[in-house]
Amino acid sequence: MNTQPPKTIQPAEGKLGILLVGLGAVSTTFIAGVTAIRRGLARPFGSLTQMGTIRLGKRTDHRTPLVKDFVSLASLNDIVFGAWDIFPDNAYESATRAKVLRTEHLEPLRAELSAIKPMPGVFEQTWVKKLNGTHVKRGKTKRDLAEQLKDDIKSFSDRERVNRCVVVWCGSTEMYSPLKPVHQTLAAFEKGLETNDPDISPSMIYAYAALSLGIPYANGAPNLSVDTPALQELAQKNGAPISGKDFKTGQTLMKTILAPGFRARLLGIEGWYSTNILGNRDGEVLEDPGSFKSKEESKLSVLDTILQPELNPELYGDMCHVVRINYYPPRGDNKEGWDNIDIFGWMGYPMQIKVNFLCRDSILAAPLVLDLALLMDLSKRAGLKGIQEWLSFYYKSPMVAAGLYPEHNLFIQETKLKNTLRYLMGEEPITHLGREYYS
Ligand SMILES: NC(=O)c1ccc[n+]([C@@H]2O[C@H](COP(=O)([O-])OP(=O)(O)OC[C@H]3O[C@@H](n4cnc5c(N)ncnc54)[C@H](O)[C@@H]3O)[C@@H](O)[C@H]2O)c1
């Protein structure tokens, strides 16, 4: 393995096109936020690329620049937005319907948001049962549809004069699907595009189109999408970074903050019951058992790799972990999550922790879209390709190379992300060894 940092990272010159698949609650909250920040109307709270700092060298060196001053990232002023959706609403109309942002915050941005009109999407209702898209592409084969998406990307790039693009999936959660033979090799996948293989989902067609052009692709939903050997092969072949799956916000974020603490203090867990009420379109889509199964797999996986029950069977070997999502329209995007955690300590005495998180889903997700777009673009300019495991920080169900287990602990993920930035810039990784080591 090459452990030398890349010799050069191409500078972030010119415009960066951020192409969003799905112009719903998350995408419009993201676009509105960036537009407001550019105009000095809001601050980028929650974004590591905009507000995060990174320590370099020893603590006594006092070198802690902002991340964005340390690595070359696209400036917010150089971002141009594009989108696809299966409904024709522009970003202003969609944001109004999503009811995440208040009128007083949307109205000043009306002109910019209204100008963002989605391109027709690639859609099949078998994959998202609850939606009946009207603004969709037609094509004889899935290969034709992929070609239409590639044409969209090229026309967008020419029209907007962008130097580089990234694609971020912010579309609805597709039905759960296990890996099938058509996903195993690029050759099988390309044949499947020609023959309209039913196991190729719309999100895979978007990923294929982006990667065919060498464009980075980030997957914010739990469906397989780019997490297949076939598309990973294409990413390697065309030098495109990929990352996923499922933005880590809300309840799972809390879990990956709390569980590492219990594990560090060797507190046992008998059960962890999580339930949510949610009333946005995402919640409606997740009412379908197929879409919920994708989400459930993604939400359930986090505790095992943090707690490692195989190493600590007495503490975590018999844990009952349940996750529920209930669609409850009055709440809109303001999800409420409850966690009941039954833990035990010294001599087996039981204790309980209750967490009631009244969160705002899209407010938590929007800065992740920004960071991922900028860091995926950085990866591309640094010559990184294939799975970007260092971006696990942002995902509920991080993609990893075959044979590795994903890292879910938020604090290890943060260290990994920052050490990767240090590595890219030729700085020493931080080990946290102190002076006592030498005495
Ligand atoms: N908000 C969060 O905290 C969060 C966290 C993790 C993951 N996610 C995921 O992010 C995605 C977006 O969430 P949201 O709240 O914005 O949902 P949303 O329902 O408001 O928006 C999704 C949009 O995608 C569109 N769409 C669906 N299929 C499409 C296709 N094939 N092509 C183009 N557009 C398509 C829908 O019409 C809709 O406008 C969901 O999959 C959700 O599970 C959200």
The ligand as an SDF file (V2000), in Angstrom:
LIG
                    3D

 44 48  0  0  0  0  0  0  0  0999 V2000
  -33.2900   13.9470    7.1980 N   0  0  0  0  0  0  0  0  0  0  0  0
  -32.4960   13.1110    7.7950 C   0  0  0  0  0  0  0  0  0  0  0  0
  -32.1100   13.2830    8.9200 O   0  0  0  0  0  0  0  0  0  0  0  0
  -32.0240   11.9060    7.0480 C   0  0  0  0  0  0  0  0  0  0  0  0
  -31.0970   11.0880    7.6690 C   0  0  0  0  0  0  0  0  0  0  0  0
  -30.6260    9.9780    7.0150 C   0  0  0  0  0  0  0  0  0  0  0  0
  -31.0770    9.6950    5.7460 C   0  0  0  0  0  0  0  0  0  0  0  0
  -32.0000   10.4710    5.1550 N   0  0  0  0  0  0  0  0  0  0  0  0
  -32.4570   10.0790    3.8340 C   0  0  0  0  0  0  0  0  0  0  0  0
  -32.3220   11.1380    2.9360 O   0  0  0  0  0  0  0  0  0  0  0  0
  -33.2950   10.9910    1.9270 C   0  0  0  0  0  0  0  0  0  0  0  0
  -34.0100   12.3220    1.7450 C   0  0  0  0  0  0  0  0  0  0  0  0
  -34.7640   12.6320    2.9140 O   0  0  0  0  0  0  0  0  0  0  0  0
  -35.8440   13.7970    2.8490 P   0  0  0  0  0  0  0  0  0  0  0  0
  -36.3240   14.0180    4.2300 O   0  0  0  0  0  0  0  0  0  0  0  0
  -35.3340   14.9470    2.0540 O   0  0  0  0  0  0  0  0  0  0  0  0
  -37.0110   13.0660    2.0290 O   0  0  0  0  0  0  0  0  0  0  0  0
  -38.0810   13.7510    1.0790 P   0  0  0  0  0  0  0  0  0  0  0  0
  -39.1410   12.7130    0.8850 O   0  0  0  0  0  0  0  0  0  0  0  0
  -38.4860   15.0980    1.5610 O   0  0  0  0  0  0  0  0  0  0  0  0
  -37.2710   13.9850   -0.2900 O   0  0  0  0  0  0  0  0  0  0  0  0
  -36.9120   12.9460   -1.1310 C   0  0  0  0  0  0  0  0  0  0  0  0
  -37.1350   13.4330   -2.5440 C   0  0  0  0  0  0  0  0  0  0  0  0
  -36.6270   12.4330   -3.4270 O   0  0  0  0  0  0  0  0  0  0  0  0
  -37.4830   12.3870   -4.5350 C   0  0  0  0  0  0  0  0  0  0  0  0
  -37.2250   11.1280   -5.2240 N   0  0  0  0  0  0  0  0  0  0  0  0
  -37.5940    9.8810   -4.8580 C   0  0  0  0  0  0  0  0  0  0  0  0
  -37.1350    8.9790   -5.7540 N   0  0  0  0  0  0  0  0  0  0  0  0
  -36.4420    9.6790   -6.6840 C   0  0  0  0  0  0  0  0  0  0  0  0
  -35.7180    9.2960   -7.8370 C   0  0  0  0  0  0  0  0  0  0  0  0
  -35.6330    8.0280   -8.2090 N   0  0  0  0  0  0  0  0  0  0  0  0
  -35.1200   10.2730   -8.5580 N   0  0  0  0  0  0  0  0  0  0  0  0
  -35.2090   11.5770   -8.1780 C   0  0  0  0  0  0  0  0  0  0  0  0
  -35.8800   11.9840   -7.0830 N   0  0  0  0  0  0  0  0  0  0  0  0
  -36.4740   11.0410   -6.3430 C   0  0  0  0  0  0  0  0  0  0  0  0
  -38.8610   12.5480   -3.9220 C   0  0  0  0  0  0  0  0  0  0  0  0
  -39.7980   12.9620   -4.8810 O   0  0  0  0  0  0  0  0  0  0  0  0
  -38.5990   13.6170   -2.8740 C   0  0  0  0  0  0  0  0  0  0  0  0
  -38.8010   14.9140   -3.3760 O   0  0  0  0  0  0  0  0  0  0  0  0
  -34.2360    9.8480    2.3740 C   0  0  0  0  0  0  0  0  0  0  0  0
  -33.8570    8.6650    1.7130 O   0  0  0  0  0  0  0  0  0  0  0  0
  -33.9380    9.7380    3.8260 C   0  0  0  0  0  0  0  0  0  0  0  0
  -34.1600    8.4340    4.3260 O   0  0  0  0  0  0  0  0  0  0  0  0
  -32.4830   11.5870    5.7750 C   0  0  0  0  0  0  0  0  0  0  0  0
  1  2  1  0
  2  3  2  0
  2  4  1  0
  4  5  1  0
  4 44  2  0
  5  6  2  0
  6  7  1  0
  7  8  2  0
  8  9  1  0
  8 44  1  0
  9 10  1  0
  9 42  1  0
 10 11  1  0
 11 12  1  0
 11 40  1  0
 12 13  1  0
 13 14  1  0
 14 15  2  0
 14 16  1  0
 14 17  1  0
 17 18  1  0
 18 19  2  0
 18 20  1  0
 18 21  1  0
 21 22  1  0
 22 23  1  0
 23 24  1  0
 23 38  1  0
 24 25  1  0
 25 26  1  0
 25 36  1  0
 26 27  1  0
 26 35  1  0
 27 28  2  0
 28 29  1  0
 29 30  1  0
 29 35  2  0
 30 31  1  0
 30 32  2  0
 32 33  1  0
 33 34  2  0
 34 35  1  0
 36 37  1  0
 36 38  1  0
 38 39  1  0
 40 41  1  0
 40 42  1  0
 42 43  1  0
M  CHG  2   8   1  16  -1
M  END
$$$$
